[in-house]
Amino acid sequence: MSAASVSSSKTIWLVAGEDSGDQLGAKLMRALRATAPETVFGGVGGEAMAEEGFATLFPLDDVAVMGYLPVLARARTLLRRIRETAAAVVRARPDVLVIIDSPGFTHAVAQRVRKAAPDIPIVDYVSPSVWAWRPWRAKGMRGFIDHVMALLPFEPDAHLRLGGPPCTYVGHPLIERFSELRPSGAEIRRREAVPYSLVILPGSRRAEIDRLMPVFGQVLEQVSRILEVEAVLPAVTRHRALIERMALDWPVPVRVLTGEAPKYAAFRGARAALAASGTVTLELALAGVPMVVAYKVSRAEEFIARRLIQVPSIVLPNLILADNAMPEFVQADCTPERLTQALLPLLVGGPERDTQSDALARIDGQMRLTGDDTPSRAAARIVLNAAAGGRGIGIA
């Protein structure tokens, strides 16, 4: 059944668990209304969804918790909100329930809903990283998830291999920002100019910044002895003051900036990047910026990760390309000397830069959807088909 044939008078519940899910939910609401203007929404969301007219059951901050210790500290509140959300879904009997990311919260809600009201179709927007760690989760999801809408192109194959629910690649939200990430001719020429623009990205979390800023400062010192570089550091607003203090003794003055538009402008003009592992590596890849990727965690986290993580790379562009083109340095390998050795050829130019640039040029083709489709529209089609067809979800 196509989305165009779906009745517009549907009730769709959306349950997000953090800000990124709130953003996805807001875009999904707009796409759903474009096809089915009379859709009625309910569930849990944040400010972005509220701007679309969404009335949340409770503030998103009640459940937007990350990390083992914060989760334990808020356990009673989280369990209460899980029970309340599931009960509200069951009472409302929506045509479909869409859970958005944050599996610790949203999967617990979905499991309760499936047990109490097995006829309500449940769609999971954003696949858990079952391809990276705890792969047995994929098979377990079949009991309470009818369809997964994946942000990364390799995830449908991963779910098929692991025995997970049916899974469709709907596209990463960054696809909708290609035009902001793609450099102009003038910006490409700027990449060739001296001083070279080097983008430094030490992460968005306090622990990442504490561990990587000192190392990245030493890399900048070693690079600046050989090349003339201009250091640009896009920062998360809440950590800007911390980053500026930590960069005071760096040998090259660093320009710290905040905001999405300035960050993307810096990417478009960057010759190369030194980045913490994370979604930012995908943004850099779409902007065509050669990069060196680093990461450090605590010894306890390293002990757990070595036993659970099962991927050949921690760099998203490498996983998408099935090619470890972007060098990565983790834990003991994350030293100023190794990072400098890998970064210099990307700045100077030569085979290493050419190889990585060729790999980055393939990212578009791997991630783009057909025609002028967008992730939000692709996701809306699946949700509306679920609403119309119950648990026998079609994806046409």
C-alpha positions as CSV (number, residue, x, y, z in Angstrom):
1,M,0.0,0.0,0.0
2,S,1.4,3.4,-1.0
3,A,1.5,6.4,1.4
4,A,-0.7,8.3,-1.0
5,S,-3.6,5.9,-0.5
6,V,-3.4,6.1,3.3
7,S,-6.4,7.8,5.0
8,S,-5.3,11.1,6.6
9,S,-7.2,10.6,9.8
10,K,-4.7,8.5,11.6
11,T,-3.4,8.6,15.2
12,I,0.4,8.3,15.4
13,W,2.3,8.2,18.7
14,L,5.9,9.2,18.7
15,V,8.2,8.5,21.7
16,A,11.6,10.1,21.8
17,G,14.1,9.9,24.6
18,E,16.6,12.7,23.9
19,D,17.2,15.9,21.9
20,S,18.4,14.2,18.7
21,G,15.3,12.0,18.7
22,D,13.2,15.2,19.3
23,Q,14.7,16.7,16.1
24,L,14.0,13.6,14.1
25,G,10.5,13.5,15.5
26,A,9.8,17.1,14.5
27,K,10.9,16.4,10.9
28,L,8.9,13.3,10.7
29,M,5.8,15.1,11.9
30,R,6.2,17.7,9.1
31,A,6.6,14.9,6.5
32,L,3.6,13.0,7.8
33,R,1.4,16.1,7.7
34,A,2.5,16.8,4.1
35,T,0.8,13.5,3.1
36,A,-1.8,13.2,5.9
37,P,-2.7,16.7,7.2
38,E,-5.3,15.4,9.7
39,T,-2.9,13.1,11.5
40,V,-3.3,13.3,15.3
41,F,-0.1,13.0,17.4
42,G,0.7,11.9,20.9
43,G,3.6,10.7,23.0
44,V,6.9,12.0,24.4
45,G,9.0,14.7,22.8
46,G,10.9,17.9,23.3
47,E,11.1,21.5,22.1
48,A,11.4,20.8,18.4
49,M,8.3,18.6,18.4
50,A,6.5,21.1,20.6
51,E,7.1,23.7,17.9
52,E,5.2,21.4,15.6
53,G,2.2,21.5,18.0
54,F,3.1,18.3,19.9
55,A,1.9,17.9,23.5
56,T,4.3,15.7,25.4
57,L,3.2,13.5,28.3
58,F,6.1,14.9,30.4
59,P,9.3,16.9,29.9
60,L,11.9,15.1,27.8
61,D,14.5,15.9,30.5
62,D,12.9,13.3,32.7
63,V,14.3,10.5,30.5
64,A,17.1,12.2,28.6
65,V,19.9,10.5,30.6
66,M,23.1,8.9,29.4
67,G,25.8,6.9,31.1
68,Y,25.5,4.1,33.7
69,L,25.8,6.3,36.8
70,P,23.3,9.0,35.8
71,V,20.8,6.2,34.8
72,L,21.2,4.5,38.1
73,A,20.7,7.8,39.9
74,R,17.4,8.5,38.0
75,A,16.3,4.8,37.9
76,R,13.0,5.4,39.9
77,T,12.0,8.3,37.7
78,L,12.9,6.4,34.5
79,L,10.9,3.3,35.5
80,R,7.9,5.4,36.4
81,R,8.0,7.2,33.1
82,I,8.4,4.0,31.2
83,R,5.3,2.6,32.9
84,E,3.3,5.8,32.3
85,T,4.2,6.1,28.7
86,A,3.4,2.5,27.9
87,A,0.1,2.7,29.7
88,A,-0.8,5.9,27.8
89,V,-0.1,4.3,24.5
90,V,-2.2,1.3,25.3
91,R,-5.1,3.6,26.4
92,A,-4.9,5.7,23.2
93,R,-4.6,2.7,20.9
94,P,-2.8,4.6,18.1
95,D,-2.7,3.3,14.6
96,V,1.1,3.0,15.0
97,L,3.7,3.7,17.7
98,V,7.0,5.1,16.5
99,I,9.9,4.9,19.0
100,I,12.8,7.2,18.2
101,D,16.4,6.2,19.2
102,S,17.3,6.0,23.0
103,P,16.7,2.3,23.2
104,G,17.2,2.1,26.9
105,F,13.9,4.1,27.3
106,T,12.0,3.5,24.1
107,H,12.6,-0.2,23.8
108,A,11.3,-0.7,27.4
109,V,8.2,1.2,26.4
110,A,7.8,-0.9,23.2
111,Q,8.1,-4.2,25.1
112,R,5.3,-3.2,27.5
113,V,3.1,-2.0,24.7
114,R,3.6,-5.2,22.7
115,K,2.7,-7.3,25.8
116,A,-0.5,-5.3,26.6
117,A,-1.6,-4.5,23.1
118,P,0.0,-6.8,20.6
119,D,-2.1,-5.4,17.7
120,I,-0.4,-2.0,17.8
121,P,2.3,-1.9,15.1
122,I,5.6,-0.6,16.4
123,V,8.3,1.1,14.2
124,D,11.8,1.9,15.5
125,Y,13.3,5.0,14.0
126,V,17.1,4.7,14.3
127,S,18.6,1.3,14.7
128,P,20.6,0.5,17.8
129,S,24.2,-0.3,17.0
130,V,23.7,-4.0,17.0
131,W,26.3,-4.3,14.3
132,A,28.9,-2.9,16.7
133,W,28.2,-4.4,20.0
134,R,25.7,-6.7,21.8
135,P,24.6,-8.2,18.4
136,W,22.1,-10.5,20.1
137,R,19.8,-7.5,20.6
138,A,18.8,-7.7,16.9
139,K,17.1,-11.0,17.2
140,G,15.5,-10.0,20.5
141,M,13.9,-6.9,18.8
142,R,11.8,-9.2,16.6
143,G,9.5,-9.8,19.6
144,F,8.4,-6.1,19.9
145,I,9.5,-4.2,16.8
146,D,7.8,-4.7,13.4
147,H,10.1,-2.5,11.3
148,V,13.3,-0.6,11.8
149,M,14.1,2.6,9.9
150,A,17.8,2.8,9.6
151,L,20.0,5.9,9.2
152,L,23.1,4.1,7.9
153,P,23.1,2.2,4.6
154,F,24.7,-1.0,5.9
155,E,22.2,-1.5,8.7
156,P,19.5,-3.4,6.8
157,D,22.1,-6.1,5.9
158,A,23.3,-6.2,9.5
159,H,19.8,-6.9,10.7
160,L,19.2,-9.5,8.1
161,R,22.5,-11.2,9.1
162,L,21.7,-11.0,12.8
163,G,18.1,-12.2,12.6
164,G,16.7,-8.8,13.5
165,P,13.3,-7.2,12.4
166,P,12.7,-6.1,8.8
167,C,14.9,-3.0,8.3
168,T,14.8,-0.2,5.6
169,Y,17.5,2.4,5.0
170,V,15.6,5.8,5.1
171,G,18.7,8.0,5.0
172,H,20.7,9.9,7.6
173,P,19.3,13.4,8.4
174,L,22.7,14.9,7.3
175,I,21.6,14.0,3.7
176,E,19.2,17.0,3.9
177,R,22.2,19.2,4.6
178,F,24.4,18.3,1.6
179,S,24.2,21.8,0.3
180,E,25.5,23.3,3.5
181,L,28.4,20.9,3.7
182,R,29.5,21.0,0.0
183,P,32.3,23.6,-0.5
184,S,32.1,26.1,-3.3
185,G,34.9,26.7,-5.9
186,A,36.3,29.5,-3.8
187,E,36.2,27.3,-0.7
188,I,38.0,24.5,-2.5
189,R,40.7,26.9,-3.5
190,R,41.0,28.1,0.1
191,R,41.9,24.6,1.0
192,E,45.0,24.9,-1.1
193,A,46.1,28.2,0.4
194,V,48.7,28.7,3.1
195,P,48.3,28.9,6.0
196,Y,46.4,25.6,5.8
197,S,43.1,25.5,7.7
198,L,43.1,22.7,10.2
199,V,39.8,21.9,11.9
200,I,40.2,20.4,15.4
201,L,37.3,18.6,16.9
202,P,37.9,17.1,20.5
203,G,34.3,15.9,21.0
204,S,31.1,17.1,22.4
205,R,31.2,15.4,25.9
206,R,33.3,16.6,28.8
207,A,35.2,13.3,29.2
208,E,36.2,13.4,25.5
209,I,37.4,17.0,25.8
210,D,39.4,16.3,28.9
211,R,41.2,13.4,27.4
212,L,41.7,14.7,23.8
213,M,42.4,18.4,24.2
214,P,45.9,17.9,25.7
215,V,46.8,15.4,23.0
216,F,45.5,17.6,20.2
217,G,47.4,20.6,21.5
218,Q,50.6,18.6,21.3
219,V,49.8,17.5,17.8
220,L,49.2,21.2,16.8
221,E,52.6,22.1,18.3
222,Q,54.4,19.4,16.3
223,V,52.6,20.2,13.0
224,S,53.2,24.0,13.4
225,R,57.0,23.3,13.6
226,I,56.8,22.0,10.0
227,L,53.8,23.8,8.4
228,E,52.0,27.1,8.7
229,V,48.5,26.2,9.8
230,E,45.4,28.1,11.0
231,A,43.6,26.2,13.7
232,V,39.8,26.3,13.9
233,L,37.9,24.6,16.7
234,P,34.1,24.3,16.4
235,A,32.9,23.8,20.0
236,V,29.6,22.8,21.7
237,T,28.3,26.0,23.3
238,R,28.2,24.6,26.8
239,H,31.9,23.6,26.7
240,R,33.2,26.7,24.9
241,A,34.7,28.3,28.0
242,L,36.4,25.1,29.1
243,I,37.9,24.6,25.6
244,E,39.1,28.2,25.5
245,R,40.8,27.8,28.9
246,M,42.5,24.5,27.8
247,A,43.7,26.0,24.6
248,L,45.3,29.0,26.2
249,D,48.8,27.5,26.2
250,W,48.6,26.0,22.7
251,P,51.5,27.2,20.5
252,V,49.2,28.3,17.7
253,P,46.2,30.6,18.5
254,V,43.1,28.6,17.9
255,R,39.8,30.2,16.7
256,V,37.0,28.7,18.8
257,L,33.5,29.0,17.3
258,T,30.0,27.8,18.0
259,G,26.9,27.1,16.0
260,E,26.1,24.9,13.1
261,A,26.5,27.5,10.3
262,P,30.0,28.6,11.4
263,K,31.0,24.9,11.9
264,Y,30.0,24.0,8.4
265,A,31.7,27.0,7.0
266,A,34.9,25.9,8.7
267,F,34.5,22.4,7.2
268,R,34.0,23.7,3.7
269,G,37.3,25.6,3.9
270,A,39.3,23.0,5.8
271,R,42.4,21.4,4.4
272,A,42.2,18.6,6.9
273,A,40.7,17.7,10.3
274,L,41.8,16.1,13.6
275,A,38.7,14.7,15.1
276,A,37.2,12.6,17.9
277,S,35.3,9.6,16.7
278,G,31.6,10.3,16.3
279,T,28.9,11.7,14.0
280,V,31.2,14.6,13.2
281,T,33.3,12.3,11.1
282,L,30.3,11.7,8.8
283,E,29.8,15.5,8.6
284,L,33.5,15.9,7.6
285,A,33.2,13.1,5.1
286,L,30.2,14.7,3.4
287,A,32.2,18.0,3.3
288,G,35.1,16.1,1.6
289,V,37.6,16.9,4.4
290,P,40.4,14.3,4.8
291,M,40.8,13.4,8.5
292,V,42.6,11.7,11.2
293,V,40.4,10.2,13.9
294,A,41.3,9.7,17.6
295,Y,39.5,8.4,20.7
296,K,40.3,7.7,24.3
297,V,38.1,6.2,27.1
298,S,38.7,5.2,30.7
299,R,40.4,1.8,31.4
300,A,37.1,0.4,32.7
301,E,35.3,1.4,29.5
302,E,38.2,0.0,27.4
303,F,38.0,-3.3,29.2
304,I,34.2,-3.6,28.4
305,A,34.6,-2.3,24.8
306,R,37.3,-4.8,23.9
307,R,34.9,-7.7,24.8
308,L,31.8,-6.3,23.3
309,I,32.6,-4.2,20.2
310,Q,32.7,-6.2,17.0
311,V,33.4,-3.8,14.2
312,P,36.6,-3.4,12.0
313,S,36.5,0.4,12.6
314,I,35.0,3.0,15.0
315,V,34.8,5.6,12.2
316,L,31.4,5.8,10.5
317,P,32.6,6.7,7.0
318,N,34.9,3.7,7.1
319,L,31.9,1.4,8.0
320,I,29.8,3.0,5.3
321,L,32.5,2.5,2.7
322,A,33.6,-0.9,4.0
323,D,37.1,0.6,3.7
324,N,39.4,1.8,6.5
325,A,40.4,4.8,4.5
326,M,40.3,7.2,7.4
327,P,43.1,6.4,9.9
328,E,42.1,6.0,13.5
329,F,44.1,6.0,16.7
330,V,42.5,4.6,19.8
331,Q,43.7,4.4,23.4
332,A,47.4,3.6,23.5
333,D,47.8,4.4,19.8
334,C,46.3,7.9,20.4
335,T,49.6,9.7,20.9
336,P,50.8,13.1,19.6
337,E,53.5,11.4,17.5
338,R,51.3,8.9,15.7
339,L,48.6,11.5,15.1
340,T,51.1,14.0,13.7
341,Q,52.6,11.4,11.4
342,A,49.2,10.6,10.0
343,L,48.1,14.2,9.7
344,L,51.0,15.8,8.0
345,P,50.6,13.9,4.7
346,L,46.9,15.0,4.6
347,L,48.0,18.7,4.9
348,V,51.0,18.6,2.6
349,G,49.4,16.4,-0.1
350,G,50.4,13.2,-1.8
351,P,49.3,9.6,-2.0
352,E,47.7,9.5,1.5
353,R,45.6,12.6,0.8
354,D,44.7,11.4,-2.7
355,T,43.6,8.0,-1.4
356,Q,41.4,9.4,1.3
357,S,39.9,12.1,-1.0
358,D,39.0,9.3,-3.5
359,A,37.3,7.4,-0.7
360,L,35.4,10.4,0.5
361,A,34.1,11.1,-3.0
362,R,32.2,7.8,-2.8
363,I,30.3,8.7,0.4
364,D,27.5,10.6,-1.5
365,G,26.7,7.6,-3.7
366,Q,26.5,5.3,-0.7
367,M,24.2,7.5,1.3
368,R,21.9,9.3,-1.2
369,L,18.3,8.2,-1.7
370,T,16.8,7.9,-5.1
371,G,15.5,10.9,-6.9
372,D,14.7,13.9,-4.7
373,D,13.6,11.8,-1.7
374,T,14.5,12.9,1.8
375,P,15.0,10.8,5.0
376,S,11.9,12.4,6.5
377,R,9.7,11.5,3.6
378,A,11.1,8.0,3.3
379,A,10.4,7.5,7.0
380,A,6.9,9.0,6.8
381,R,5.9,6.5,4.0
382,I,6.8,3.5,6.2
383,V,5.0,5.0,9.2
384,L,1.8,5.7,7.2
385,N,1.9,2.2,5.6
386,A,2.2,0.8,9.2
387,A,-0.7,2.9,10.3
388,A,-2.8,1.6,7.4
389,G,-1.7,-2.0,7.4
390,G,-1.2,-2.9,11.0
391,R,1.6,-5.2,11.9
392,G,1.8,-6.5,8.3
393,I,3.8,-3.4,7.3
394,G,4.5,-2.7,3.7
395,I,7.2,-0.3,2.6
396,A,6.1,0.6,-0.9
